[in-house]
Amino acid sequence: MYISTCFWQNICEMKRKVKRMQNNYRKFLAAAAVILIIAIAAIPVVGARKTVPTLSRYGSTGTEVKNIQTVLKRLGYYTGAIDGIYGSGTKSAVTRFQRDCGLTQDGICGPVTLLYLGLGGGGSSSAGGKYSSSDVALLAKVISAEARGEPYEGQVAVGAVVLNRVAHPSFPNSVSGVVYQSGAFSAVTDSNWSAAVTSSAKRAAQDAINGWDPSGGALYYYNPAKTSNQWIRTRPVVTVIGNHIFAK
């Protein structure tokens, strides 16, 4: 009887062990399945396309194309109608603009070309959201082109003049509008415009946007050794910084 009892006890114990093993095996399979799912999800899909921002190019239509044509027409690159149709004339004008700015000459208005035109979308803003990152970049570009080699205070002052014009009712109400206004800044149409923007000009642009105005509220500036314009010499002088006279 004793042997029989022990025998059945052993059998029962073995059954319990087998059951525990089965339970552990099920847990193992469940864990393995979760790990496999995570691993598969982490593998990039072969041939998946990256998201590419929409660009204005040959065949595009719309408001952005009209804006591109408007700026290029102000600069003398585009002579066609402002119709919002990105045709061969617009593409040719964009390509010439890119060439003169030292950009890739692909005839496509991507983010960099739009930035140079003062039409860059998105990006962070400055001065309480009044100016976009493209405004800051364009302001730095005109400072670099117009005031290269001038004292830092004079560079900030040039940026301040641009912003003073934006705020004045007699001038366009945007940075790009002021910069590209016909005849406003000679550097926009000469070789200085395609030169790399200096680091000091980038800092000066931000300082001007942050409110520093060494020009004293001036709307004009000129280098008396270089200008032949007699009208500008009649404007009331506010201050002189470096080679530039700042006036109202």
MOMOFEN-V931966 format. One record per helix or strand of 2 or more residues. SS is the DSSP state (hx for helix, st for strand). FROM is the first residue (numbers start at 0). LEN is the number of residues. If there is no record, write none. Layout:
# MOMOFEN-V931966
SS;FROM;LEN  SS;FROM;LEN
This chain:
# MOMOFEN-V931966
hx;1;41  hx;62;12  hx;87;14  hx;110;7  st;124;2  st;130;2  hx;132;15  hx;151;16  hx;174;5  hx;185;4  hx;190;4  hx;198;11  st;219;3  hx;231;3  st;236;5  st;243;4
